[in-house]
Amino acid sequence: MELAHYSDFAVRLVNTEQPARGVDTLTSMEAVRALFGGAAQAARRLTDGDLTRLRSVRGRLRAVFEAAAEGEEVRAVDLLNALLMDFPVSPQISGHEYRDEDGRPKWHMHIADHAANAGASYTATACMGLAMHLTEYGVERLGICQAAPCRNAYLDTSTNRSRRYCSDRCATRANVAAYRARKRRESERSEERADDLTGRTAAAAHDSSVPGVR
């Protein structure tokens, strides 16, 4: 598995909370297990303490995405480096379940799970994946959805680095809102022009009715 693939761990954790909506889905052990998904080996070591650990890390990871989205490249890197210092990884070469045409292992880098607890293991994996994604594709590829009040984190994988929303649903909602706002402004301008024309017409009519005014 490519290390950059693990960046999705960071996105999943950050998006368990939507601060602007007051939504938090990371409130139970069932939610933590769902967060781990296919990481079954690490999930078997879960304890109640991992819920608190992951909720604490979540805010720090969101800060990385927010700094990147605001163009604060150095700050985003500094925040992520701080996480990497607190949650180090143990990379190792692996060849499991991969074979080339000659029947030999297809060697690749893998993150070994030597963390003290499941929460630390998840965090180390998420941070390493995010770091690999950042260095390979650029800080600007880390984004925060611009469709308020969503504010979900996302990884921009578009060819022209143009992504602004976390999903097609948010993109559609934002486009509809922008269209309605544009139509509302056009309507207001039309009303202003109509009022101005009415006012000038009334003024002209008044002048023509006053004796001695031409």
Secondary structure per residue as TSV (DSSP state, phi and psi in degrees):
chain	resnum	aa	ss	phi	psi
A	1	M	-	360.0	131.1
A	2	E	-	-68.5	137.6
A	3	L	G	-60.3	-35.0
A	4	A	G	-61.3	-24.5
A	5	H	G	-60.6	-30.0
A	6	Y	G	-68.7	-10.0
A	7	S	H	-60.4	-24.2
A	8	D	H	-64.0	-25.0
A	9	F	H	-60.5	-40.4
A	10	A	H	-66.6	-43.8
A	11	V	H	-62.0	-44.6
A	12	R	H	-61.5	-41.9
A	13	L	H	-67.5	-47.8
A	14	V	H	-58.1	-40.6
A	15	N	T	-82.3	8.4
A	16	T	T	-77.0	-6.1
A	17	E	E	-131.5	138.1
A	18	Q	E	-124.7	88.0
A	19	P	G	-55.3	-41.4
A	20	A	G	-65.1	-25.3
A	21	R	G	-98.9	-7.2
A	22	G	T	69.8	29.6
A	23	V	E	-105.6	131.9
A	24	D	E	-141.9	113.3
A	25	T	-	-98.1	-6.2
A	26	L	-	-93.7	73.5
A	27	T	-	-127.4	4.2
A	28	S	S	-149.1	164.8
A	29	M	H	-67.1	-30.5
A	30	E	H	-61.9	-40.0
A	31	A	H	-66.5	-36.6
A	32	V	H	-65.7	-44.0
A	33	R	H	-62.1	-39.9
A	34	A	H	-65.0	-34.4
A	35	L	H	-63.5	-39.3
A	36	F	H	-67.6	-30.6
A	37	G	T	56.7	-119.4
A	38	G	T	-77.1	-5.5
A	39	A	-	-79.0	63.5
A	40	A	H	-64.3	-38.3
A	41	Q	H	-61.8	-46.1
A	42	A	H	-67.7	-37.6
A	43	A	H	-63.4	-26.4
A	44	R	T	-67.2	-18.2
A	45	R	T	-96.6	7.1
A	46	L	-	-62.4	140.3
A	47	T	-	-132.5	171.3
A	48	D	H	-60.1	-29.3
A	49	G	H	-65.4	-24.6
A	50	D	H	-68.6	-27.4
A	51	L	H	-62.1	-46.5
A	52	T	H	-66.0	-41.2
A	53	R	H	-61.9	-45.7
A	54	L	H	-70.0	-35.3
A	55	R	H	-65.0	-35.1
A	56	S	H	-68.9	-41.8
A	57	V	H	-70.3	-31.9
A	58	R	H	-53.3	-45.2
A	59	G	H	-63.6	-36.4
A	60	R	H	-69.0	-38.3
A	61	L	H	-68.4	-39.2
A	62	R	H	-60.9	-38.0
A	63	A	H	-61.1	-33.4
A	64	V	H	-64.5	-47.8
A	65	F	H	-64.2	-40.5
A	66	E	H	-66.0	-41.8
A	67	A	H	-63.0	-42.3
A	68	A	H	-63.6	-42.9
A	69	A	H	-65.6	-28.0
A	70	E	T	-89.2	4.5
A	71	G	T	80.9	9.0
A	72	E	-	-88.9	75.5
A	73	E	H	-60.9	-49.0
A	74	V	H	-64.1	-40.7
A	75	R	H	-63.9	-41.3
A	76	A	H	-59.9	-43.5
A	77	V	H	-66.8	-42.6
A	78	D	H	-61.2	-42.4
A	79	L	H	-64.4	-40.8
A	80	L	H	-70.9	-38.3
A	81	N	H	-61.6	-37.8
A	82	A	H	-62.3	-39.3
A	83	L	H	-66.7	-41.0
A	84	L	H	-63.7	-33.1
A	85	M	H	-68.7	-39.6
A	86	D	H	-77.2	-26.6
A	87	F	S	-130.8	73.8
A	88	P	-	-69.7	156.6
A	89	V	-	-114.9	163.5
A	90	S	E	-121.4	89.5
A	91	P	E	-72.2	148.4
A	92	Q	E	-149.2	158.4
A	93	I	E	-83.3	132.1
A	94	S	E	-132.1	155.4
A	95	G	-	-139.6	21.9
A	96	H	T	-68.8	137.2
A	97	E	T	61.9	15.3
A	98	Y	-	-125.7	133.9
A	99	R	B	-140.2	138.3
A	100	D	-	-89.6	-169.9
A	101	E	T	-64.9	-23.3
A	102	D	T	-91.2	3.7
A	103	G	S	79.9	13.0
A	104	R	-	-93.8	157.4
A	105	P	B	-61.7	144.6
A	106	K	-	-95.9	96.4
A	107	W	-	-67.2	138.9
A	108	H	E	-153.9	163.2
A	109	M	E	-80.8	138.1
A	110	H	E	-134.9	149.6
A	111	I	E	-93.2	114.1
A	112	A	E	-74.8	145.1
A	113	D	-	-98.7	90.6
A	114	H	-	-118.0	15.8
A	115	A	-	-68.5	156.6
A	116	A	S	-69.5	-26.5
A	117	N	S	-149.9	169.4
A	118	A	H	-65.3	-38.3
A	119	G	H	-62.5	-43.1
A	120	A	H	-66.2	-36.4
A	121	S	H	-63.7	-46.3
A	122	Y	H	-61.5	-44.6
A	123	T	H	-64.3	-44.4
A	124	A	H	-60.8	-41.8
A	125	T	H	-65.4	-44.7
A	126	A	H	-62.4	-44.7
A	127	C	H	-68.1	-41.1
A	128	M	H	-65.3	-42.3
A	129	G	H	-62.2	-41.9
A	130	L	H	-66.6	-38.9
A	131	A	H	-63.8	-41.5
A	132	M	H	-65.4	-41.4
A	133	H	H	-64.5	-42.6
A	134	L	H	-63.4	-46.4
A	135	T	H	-73.6	-27.1
A	136	E	H	-83.3	-38.0
A	137	Y	H	-112.2	-17.7
A	138	G	-	110.3	149.0
A	139	V	G	-61.6	-33.3
A	140	E	G	-66.7	-8.6
A	141	R	G	-81.7	-5.7
A	142	L	E	-97.4	124.4
A	143	G	E	-136.7	165.8
A	144	I	E	-120.6	129.8
A	145	C	-	-55.0	131.1
A	146	Q	-	-91.6	5.4
A	147	A	S	-90.1	85.7
A	148	A	T	-59.4	141.4
A	149	P	T	-96.9	25.7
A	150	C	-	-60.0	-70.8
A	151	R	-	62.9	29.0
A	152	N	-	-72.8	151.6
A	153	A	E	-83.1	152.0
A	154	Y	E	-152.7	164.0
A	155	L	E	-111.9	121.7
A	156	D	-	-79.3	112.9
A	157	T	-	-111.9	12.7
A	158	S	-	-68.7	153.2
A	159	T	T	-70.4	-28.8
A	160	N	T	-107.6	15.5
A	161	R	S	55.3	41.6
A	162	S	-	-110.5	2.7
A	163	R	-	-67.7	137.9
A	164	R	-	-128.2	-9.9
A	165	Y	S	-129.3	156.5
A	166	C	S	-78.6	-19.0
A	167	S	S	-156.4	165.4
A	168	D	H	-63.3	-33.7
A	169	R	H	-62.0	-45.9
A	170	C	H	-67.9	-36.9
A	171	A	H	-62.8	-43.4
A	172	T	H	-64.3	-44.0
A	173	R	H	-61.9	-41.5
A	174	A	H	-66.9	-40.1
A	175	N	H	-65.3	-40.4
A	176	V	H	-65.1	-42.7
A	177	A	H	-63.5	-40.4
A	178	A	H	-66.2	-39.4
A	179	Y	H	-63.7	-45.5
A	180	R	H	-64.7	-39.0
A	181	A	H	-65.2	-39.5
A	182	R	H	-65.2	-43.4
A	183	K	H	-64.6	-36.5
A	184	R	H	-66.2	-41.1
A	185	R	H	-65.5	-40.5
A	186	E	H	-62.9	-40.4
A	187	S	H	-65.4	-40.8
A	188	E	H	-65.3	-39.8
A	189	R	H	-65.8	-38.7
A	190	S	H	-63.6	-41.2
A	191	E	H	-65.6	-39.1
A	192	E	H	-64.6	-41.8
A	193	R	H	-65.4	-40.0
A	194	A	H	-65.2	-41.5
A	195	D	H	-64.1	-40.4
A	196	D	H	-64.5	-43.3
A	197	L	H	-64.1	-41.4
A	198	T	H	-62.6	-41.5
A	199	G	H	-64.9	-41.9
A	200	R	H	-68.7	-36.7
A	201	T	H	-64.6	-43.2
A	202	A	H	-64.5	-39.7
A	203	A	H	-65.2	-41.4
A	204	A	H	-65.2	-40.2
A	205	A	H	-64.5	-37.9
A	206	H	H	-67.2	-43.6
A	207	D	H	-62.4	-38.2
A	208	S	H	-72.2	-19.8
A	209	S	H	-90.6	-10.4
A	210	V	S	-87.9	126.0
A	211	P	T	-59.0	135.9
A	212	G	T	86.0	-5.4
A	213	V	-	-99.7	121.1
A	214	R	-	-113.9	360.0
